[in-house]
Amino acid sequence: MSDNSKDAAYWSANLRLIIWSLVIWAIASFGFGILLRPLLSGIAVGGTDLGFWFAQQGSILVFLGLIFFYAWRMNKLDREHGVDEQ
């Protein structure tokens, strides 16, 4: 493979990972916390309804989980494409 096609494959995988991470975060924060809150009001979590929990804590925890997942996956992707720091 040429260098340009290797670079394109690397950035394509990187952008795909970023887009999916943003979609998951948007669903967790905006979707569950705002749009689907009335549907989630009957499910109790920690003394409050699930929609409120997602709006206050769940979206933050999902975001933190996505940060760790992104770092792990990017390290793996860097090794696969030969651009790791080691």
C-alpha positions in Angstrom: 0.0 0.0 0.0 1.2 3.5 -0.7 1.7 6.0 2.1 -1.3 8.1 1.0 -3.7 5.1 1.2 -2.2 4.1 4.6 -2.8 7.6 5.9 -6.3 7.7 4.5 -7.1 4.4 6.1 -5.8 5.6 9.5 -7.7 8.9 9.4 -10.8 7.1 8.2 -10.7 4.8 11.1 -10.0 7.7 13.5 -12.9 9.8 12.2 -15.2 6.8 12.4 -14.2 6.3 16.0 -14.8 10.0 16.8 -18.2 10.1 15.1 -19.4 7.0 16.9 -18.2 8.3 20.2 -20.0 11.6 19.6 -23.2 9.8 18.6 -23.1 7.7 21.8 -22.5 10.7 23.9 -25.3 12.7 22.2 -27.8 9.8 22.7 -26.8 9.5 26.4 -26.9 13.2 27.2 -29.5 14.7 24.9 -31.5 11.7 24.1 -31.9 10.0 27.5 -31.6 13.2 29.6 -34.0 15.4 27.6 -35.9 13.8 24.8 -36.6 10.4 26.4 -37.0 11.6 30.0 -40.8 11.2 30.1 -40.4 7.6 29.0 -37.7 6.9 31.6 -39.5 8.5 34.5 -41.0 5.2 35.7 -37.6 3.6 36.2 -36.1 4.3 39.6 -32.3 4.7 40.0 -30.7 5.8 43.2 -34.0 7.4 44.6 -34.8 9.3 41.4 -36.0 8.5 37.9 -33.7 7.3 35.2 -34.2 10.3 32.9 -33.1 12.7 35.7 -30.2 10.5 36.5 -28.9 10.6 32.9 -29.3 14.3 32.8 -27.3 14.8 36.0 -24.8 12.0 36.3 -25.3 9.4 33.5 -24.1 11.5 30.6 -21.0 12.5 32.6 -20.2 8.8 33.3 -20.8 7.9 29.7 -18.5 10.7 28.6 -15.7 9.5 31.0 -16.2 5.9 29.8 -15.9 7.1 26.2 -12.7 8.9 27.0 -11.1 5.7 28.3 -12.5 3.7 25.4 -11.2 6.3 22.9 -7.7 6.3 24.4 -7.5 2.5 24.4 -8.8 2.1 20.9 -6.6 4.9 19.5 -3.5 3.2 21.0 -4.6 -0.1 19.3 -5.2 1.8 16.1 -1.8 3.5 16.3 -0.1 0.1 16.7 -2.0 -1.4 13.8 -1.0 1.5 11.5 2.6 1.8 12.7 2.3 5.3 14.2 2.6 4.4 17.9 5.0 6.3 20.1 7.1 3.3 21.2 
